Amino acid sequence: MIRTILAAMVLMLAACAQPATTPAAAEPEAPAKVDWQAASSPAQCAAISGTWRPICMMGTPACVVTYADAGKACTDSSQCSGQCVTSGMSAPPESAATGICTANSDPCGCFQLVENGKAGYPLCAD
């Protein structure tokens, strides 16, 4: 029950995120974001080069897309196709941090986001 509530809270927080601003001309172009959540069938998932598979503890089938920039150093999720996270959830929250781009769109597991060069609080989603 607690895990379900935590997962719902993570999803609500993600929905409240501020929209990305347009990058300045001097900044490199942000990676393309794949709308893997819009794929509601194995065929739609395959069309965006995803894999339809069970995710999280409940094993709910979902589209999982692998990102080309996986493992790239980052200081904000706008620099990644997925999310920018710390490696090993080792950074103190709100401290300066450099992260890595996530490998795929699977939203489950424990992670610590890096936004604007600062580590967030650890989160776990099942």
C-alpha positions as CSV (number, residue, x, y, z in Angstrom):
1,M,0.0,0.0,0.0
2,I,2.8,2.4,0.9
3,R,4.6,1.7,-2.4
4,T,1.4,2.4,-4.3
5,I,1.1,5.8,-2.5
6,L,4.7,6.6,-3.1
7,A,4.4,5.7,-6.8
8,A,1.3,8.0,-7.1
9,M,3.2,10.8,-5.4
10,V,6.1,10.5,-7.8
11,L,3.7,10.6,-10.8
12,M,1.9,13.6,-9.3
13,L,5.3,15.4,-8.7
14,A,6.3,14.7,-12.3
15,A,3.1,16.2,-13.6
16,C,3.8,19.4,-11.7
17,A,7.2,19.9,-13.2
18,Q,7.7,23.3,-14.8
19,P,7.8,23.2,-18.6
20,A,11.2,23.2,-20.2
21,T,12.3,26.6,-21.5
22,T,13.7,27.1,-24.9
23,P,17.5,26.8,-24.9
24,A,19.6,29.8,-25.7
25,A,21.2,29.9,-29.2
26,A,24.7,29.1,-27.7
27,E,23.5,25.9,-26.0
28,P,23.6,22.6,-27.8
29,E,20.2,21.3,-28.9
30,A,18.4,19.2,-26.3
31,P,17.9,15.5,-27.0
32,A,14.6,14.5,-28.6
33,K,12.1,13.2,-26.0
34,V,10.3,10.1,-27.1
35,D,6.7,9.9,-25.9
36,W,6.8,6.3,-24.7
37,Q,3.8,6.8,-22.4
38,A,1.6,7.4,-25.5
39,A,2.3,3.8,-26.7
40,S,-0.6,1.8,-25.4
41,S,0.0,-1.4,-27.4
42,P,2.9,-3.6,-28.4
43,A,2.5,-2.4,-32.0
44,Q,2.6,1.3,-31.1
45,C,5.6,0.6,-28.9
46,A,7.5,-1.2,-31.7
47,A,6.8,1.8,-33.9
48,I,8.9,4.0,-31.6
49,S,11.6,1.3,-31.3
50,G,10.5,0.3,-27.8
51,T,10.1,-3.0,-26.1
52,W,6.7,-4.0,-24.6
53,R,7.4,-5.7,-21.3
54,P,6.2,-6.0,-17.7
55,I,7.6,-3.3,-15.4
56,C,7.7,-2.6,-11.7
57,M,6.6,-5.0,-9.0
58,M,3.0,-5.4,-10.4
59,G,4.4,-6.5,-13.7
60,T,2.1,-4.1,-15.7
61,P,3.0,-4.3,-19.4
62,A,4.4,-1.0,-20.7
63,C,6.6,0.4,-23.5
64,V,10.3,0.7,-22.5
65,V,12.4,2.8,-24.8
66,T,16.3,2.6,-24.7
67,Y,18.0,6.0,-24.9
68,A,21.0,6.6,-27.1
69,D,22.6,9.0,-24.6
70,A,22.5,6.5,-21.7
71,G,25.4,7.1,-19.3
72,K,26.3,10.6,-20.6
73,A,27.3,13.1,-18.0
74,C,24.6,15.7,-17.2
75,T,23.6,18.4,-14.7
76,D,19.9,18.6,-15.7
77,S,17.3,16.3,-17.4
78,S,17.0,18.7,-20.3
79,Q,20.4,17.4,-21.4
80,C,19.1,13.9,-21.7
81,S,16.5,11.9,-23.7
82,G,15.3,10.5,-20.3
83,Q,16.2,11.8,-16.8
84,C,19.5,13.0,-15.3
85,V,20.2,10.9,-12.1
86,T,23.0,10.5,-9.7
87,S,24.9,7.2,-9.7
88,G,24.2,5.2,-6.6
89,M,22.0,7.9,-4.9
90,S,25.1,9.1,-3.1
91,A,24.8,12.9,-3.3
92,P,23.4,14.8,-0.3
93,P,20.0,16.4,-1.3
94,E,20.3,20.0,-2.7
95,S,24.1,19.8,-3.0
96,A,25.9,20.4,-6.3
97,A,25.9,17.3,-8.4
98,T,26.7,15.8,-11.8
99,G,24.6,12.9,-12.9
100,I,24.3,10.5,-15.8
101,C,21.5,10.1,-18.3
102,T,19.2,7.1,-17.7
103,A,19.4,4.1,-19.9
104,N,15.7,3.7,-20.6
105,S,12.2,4.9,-19.9
106,D,11.4,2.2,-17.2
107,P,10.1,4.5,-14.4
108,C,10.6,1.9,-11.6
109,G,13.4,1.6,-9.0
110,C,15.2,4.0,-6.7
111,F,16.9,7.1,-8.1
112,Q,18.0,10.6,-7.3
113,L,17.3,13.3,-9.9
114,V,19.8,16.0,-10.8
115,E,18.1,19.3,-11.8
116,N,19.9,22.6,-12.3
117,G,23.2,21.1,-11.2
118,K,21.7,20.0,-7.8
119,A,20.9,16.6,-6.4
120,G,17.3,16.0,-5.5
121,Y,15.9,13.8,-2.7
122,P,16.1,10.1,-3.2
123,L,12.9,8.6,-4.7
124,C,11.7,5.0,-5.1
125,A,8.9,4.0,-7.5
126,D,7.5,0.5,-7.8
